[in-house]
């Protein structure tokens, strides 16, 4: 994404980063770099985020009890692995419902159509 596009995407992302991180960790625990890679790959490069954006959010989610972490020494060096908690799963479920309602409203305004999505 180029300069102006990145800026717009960053503003849109601001309120949704936590939800994206929770969704990324739903499948399996991961360390920070793997989370960054998952976001980038699953979004086809739309969310190619720097460590300085991801790590503070992960720490905030952990402090809120939505994630837990533990040190892993599976590889050559120690890595902090983040795990979705039961509280995090509940927040993810709630966030998905809120996102669907929001997206349906945006689509109705932008495209004049109401679509019914369900999870």
C-alpha positions in Angstrom: 0.0 0.0 0.0 1.3 3.5 -0.8 1.6 6.5 1.4 -2.0 7.9 1.4 -3.5 4.4 1.3 -1.4 3.3 4.3 -2.5 6.3 6.2 -6.2 5.6 5.6 -5.8 1.9 6.4 -4.0 2.9 9.7 -6.9 5.1 10.7 -9.4 2.4 10.0 -7.3 -0.3 11.7 -7.0 1.8 14.9 -10.3 0.7 16.4 -10.1 -2.9 15.1 -6.5 -4.1 15.8 -7.5 -5.8 19.1 -10.2 -7.8 17.3 -7.8 -8.8 14.5 -5.2 -10.0 17.0 -7.8 -12.1 18.9 -9.0 -13.6 15.6 -5.4 -14.3 14.6 -4.8 -16.3 17.8 -8.0 -18.2 17.7 -6.5 -21.0 15.6 -3.4 -21.5 17.7 -1.0 -19.8 20.0 1.8 -17.8 18.4 4.7 -15.6 19.1 4.8 -11.9 18.0 6.5 -12.3 14.7 4.2 -15.2 13.7 1.2 -13.1 14.5 2.6 -10.3 12.3 3.1 -12.8 9.5 -0.4 -14.3 9.9 -2.0 -10.9 9.7 0.0 -10.0 6.6 -0.6 -13.3 4.8 -4.3 -13.7 5.7 -5.0 -10.1 4.6 -3.0 -10.4 1.4 -0.7 -7.8 2.6 -3.3 -5.2 3.7 -2.2 -5.5 7.3 1.6 -5.5 7.1 2.1 -4.1 10.6 5.3 -3.2 12.4 6.4 -4.7 15.7 5.8 -1.3 17.3 2.1 -1.6 16.6 1.6 -5.2 17.5 3.6 -5.7 20.7 2.0 -2.9 22.7 -1.5 -4.2 21.6 -0.5 -7.7 22.7 0.6 -6.5 26.1 -2.6 -4.4 26.5 -4.7 -7.5 25.6 -2.8 -9.6 28.1 -3.2 -7.0 30.9 -7.0 -7.1 30.1 -7.1 -10.9 30.5 -7.9 -11.5 26.9 -4.6 -13.2 26.2 -2.1 -15.1 28.3 1.5 -15.7 27.5 4.3 -18.0 28.3 7.9 -18.4 27.3 8.7 -21.0 24.7 12.2 -22.4 24.0 11.2 -24.7 21.1 13.5 -22.9 18.7 17.0 -21.6 19.0 15.9 -18.6 21.1 13.2 -17.9 23.7 10.0 -16.4 22.4 6.9 -15.2 24.2 3.9 -17.1 22.9 0.5 -15.6 23.2 -2.6 -17.7 23.8 -6.3 -16.7 23.6 -8.0 -17.0 27.0 -11.7 -17.9 27.6 -12.3 -14.2 28.2 -10.6 -13.5 24.9 -12.8 -16.0 23.1 -15.9 -14.3 24.5 -14.5 -10.9 23.4 -13.8 -12.2 19.9 -17.3 -13.6 19.6 -18.9 -10.3 20.7 -16.5 -8.3 18.5 -17.4 -10.4 15.5 -21.1 -9.7 16.0 -20.5 -6.0 16.5 -18.3 -5.9 13.3 -21.0 -7.6 11.3 -23.6 -5.1 12.4 -21.2 -2.2 11.7 -20.2 -3.6 8.2 -23.9 -4.2 7.3 -24.6 -0.6 8.2 -21.7 0.7 6.1 -22.7 -1.4 3.1 -26.2 -0.2 3.3 -25.0 3.4 3.2 -22.2 3.1 0.7 -23.9 0.6 -1.7 -27.6 1.0 -0.9 -27.9 -2.7 0.0 -28.5 -4.6 3.1 -26.9 -7.9 3.4 -27.5 -10.3 6.2 -24.3 -12.0 7.4 -24.3 -14.4 10.2 -21.5 -16.1 12.1 
